[in-house]
Amino acid sequence: MDDRVFPDDSSTIDELLIREALEALREKTAIEGKLAGSGTRPASRTDVLVDLIHENRSTRYRVECAHPIDRKAQLDKIRRGIRSTDVPGLLIAPHISRELAEHCRDIGLQFIDTNGNAYLQTPDFFILVTGEKDTRAPRSSKAPKGLTNAAALRVVFALLAQPGHVNATYKDLAAHAGVSLGTAHNVLDDLERRGYLINKGNAARRKLLEPERLMHEWVINYPTALRAKLKGRRFSAPAPGWWDAVDLSDLDVAWGSEVAAMKMTGYLKPVTQTLYVEPDEMDSVVKTLVKQHRIRPDPKGHIEILEKFWHWTPETPSHTAPPLLVYSELLALLDPRTEETAHMIKETYIDPAYHQA
């Protein structure tokens, strides 16, 4: 089914369900389905209209989505709710069993599901397909995990911080995030189950849904579920402005938190300094900084050197971490001055990237 069936900014679980059901209907019956109207996003779920086209004749339906349907009483309630509308109603659900499909026919409730089951009756065609098994059941039986572990945060960071990565192959995405191929598969499957990702077909057709909400979840979980697990060291330096004279030209490192924020906005005077370093270069970088700037180990020091966990070059000022990471770190400091700068970074770097994507 052509991607243009839905608005470019589609971002709800219901739209994902409708997309899959219409595609299944086309595969089973050759009936094409498309979103009715000018292509603008519906104001609400009850405003969704679809046209079903067969032999150049079109029938318009008002869509009612349900997740999931497992009782006849649910069908009766849906049928009562759509009986008085001027446009015939169409139930769309993940799966309608044979028994429930027969009940839909008995009460005159037309439906389609994501497995190709359907009951449609118009002056132009009659369709009844039942008994198709729920191919989604094995996957949906797994409880969504969410962003509760470091590996999931690494993969989601790669998707959010570099929007083009959503169309990367599993192999490339795993490399960008520094995780195994199996982990990349599992995280994307979990995002799809949670309604954050369209992941049908090849990688070029993959689409991230509701990135703002997913970003908010990542920002909240990063400090405790990933950052706390990065191997790091703390130091102090005799000169408060030591960081401004550091030459990073030959090092694969990136400033985070307050120093990165200053370089991005020119607005914040850093009190703490965070540096992300490739794990296998940690000792070399520390030795260089000890020699050039006399930093010394200090468990309570304002200098923190952490493992760098992303594997691409962000489009930001030289040697600074991706803006999403800096944004999360600034908010985690719970300081009004860093919170204000965090919102500046979001408006300048993060929001435009999402809009372009």
Order of alpha helices (4+ residues) and beta strands (2+ residues): alpha-beta-beta-beta-alpha-beta-alpha-beta-beta-beta-alpha-alpha-alpha-alpha-beta-beta-alpha-beta-beta-alpha-beta-alpha-beta-beta-alpha-alpha-alpha
